[in-house]
Amino acid sequence: MAAAAIEEDALPRAERLTLVLPFPPSVNNMFPTVRTSTGKLVRVKSAAAKKFEKQVRETFDLWACCRGERPPAPPYALTLRVFPPSDGHRHDLTNCFKAPEDALMAAIGGDDVNVVSVVGTKMPPDHWPRIEITLEHADA
């Protein structure tokens, strides 16, 4: 086993991980269907989804560096506070769950199959659209 992996395993688990993330792409815009050169239709990750995933990874890396802790252990309870943009559009709360959940699981090396509880709250539109996401160990 590599020395870095041994050192990481020695770190304690956090009780909770809370990140403030940019407003995510809608689940409707995460995987457009495109036609390949052979004519086959395939679903691909959109540029917006890739950008969001990168932002989540960077935010998590900063959290991990500053805290010196590992994320909570599975199973997971996920809480999202969604602050939609004040752009005059109606924003569907549940369309805001998939991108942050997938990106956070990729960042921590987890699997969303281990998420056993999700609580979401849609806040009033805000001049600073964002998602506040909290991951905790679920006492399942």
N, C-alpha and C positions, 0 to 999 in steps of 0.2 A: 504494500500500500504506500502511496506517495506521502511524503512528509506533510504537504499541504492538506491532504485529506485527513490525516491523523490529527493535525492541529484543528481543523474545522470540526471534527467529531468531538473534540474536547470542549468546544464552546457550549455554553448553556443554551437551552431553548428559551425564547422569549414567551411571556404570557400572551402577548398580543403583538401584532404587526399592524401598524396604521400608516397608510400612505395617502398623500394628496396627489391626485393624478389629473392630467388634463381631461376635458370632456371627451369621451370615447366616440369612435365611429359607431353608428348604429349597426346592429346585427344585419340589417338589410343591405348594408354597404360593405360588409367585411369580405364576402366571397363572391365576386362577380363571376358570371359564366362567360367563358371565352371559347372561340373556335380555334383549334390547333391547325397547323399547316396541312394536316391530313383530313381535316373536316370534323374531327371529333370534338364534342362539347365537353369542357372540363371546368371545374370550379377552382379558382386561384385566390390566394390571399391578396387583397387590395393594397395599394401603396399606403392608404390611410391606416389600414390595420397594421402593416409592417412598421410604420412610423410610431404608432401608438405603442406597439409591443416594445420597441426600442426605448421609448420614453419610460415605460414601466420598468424595464430592466435597469436603466440608469438610476431611477429613483430608488429601486430596491437595493442596488449595489451601494448607494450612498447610505441608506438606512443600515445595512449590514456592516459597513465600514465604521460608521459612527457609533453603533450600539455594541458591536462585538458579540452579538448573539445570533443564533440560528432562528429561523422562523419557528412558530409553534409546530408541534407534532400533529399529524392527522389522527383522527378525523377532524375536519375543519368546519367551523361556523364562520360564515361570511356576512358582513354587514356593509351595506353601501348607502351612503348619503349622496344623492344626485342633485347637483345644482345646475339645471339646464341654462343654456344661454338665453338672454332676454332679446331674442331675435324675432319675436312674433309668431314663431312656429310652435305647434304643440309637439312635445317630446314624450314618447311612450316610455314609461319607466322601465319596463322589462326588456326593452330593446337596448338598454344601457348596461345590462348585466354581463352578457357573454364576452365582450372584448376585454373588460377588466379582469374577469375571472380567468379566462384563458391566458392572458398576458402575465398575470400574477403567478399562476401555476407554472408557466414556462420559466419565469424569473427565479422562482425558488426551487425549481426542480421537482415540483409536486405534480399531482394528477387530479384533475377536477372531479374524478370519480369519488374522491375522498371528501368532497364538499357535501355535508349532510344537512346543512341548514343555511338558508339565505334569507336575510331580512333587508328590504330596500325601502328607503324613504325618499320621496320626491320633494325637494325643497322648492321655495319660490324661485323663479328665474333670477339670475344674478349677472352682474356685469363681469364677474370672473367665473365663467362656467368651469365646473370641475366635478370630480368624484372623490369623495373621502371613503376609502375602503379599509376595513379592518378584518384581519384574519385572526381567529382564535382557535385553540383546541376545543373541540366540541365534546362535552361529556355525554357521549352517546351510550 
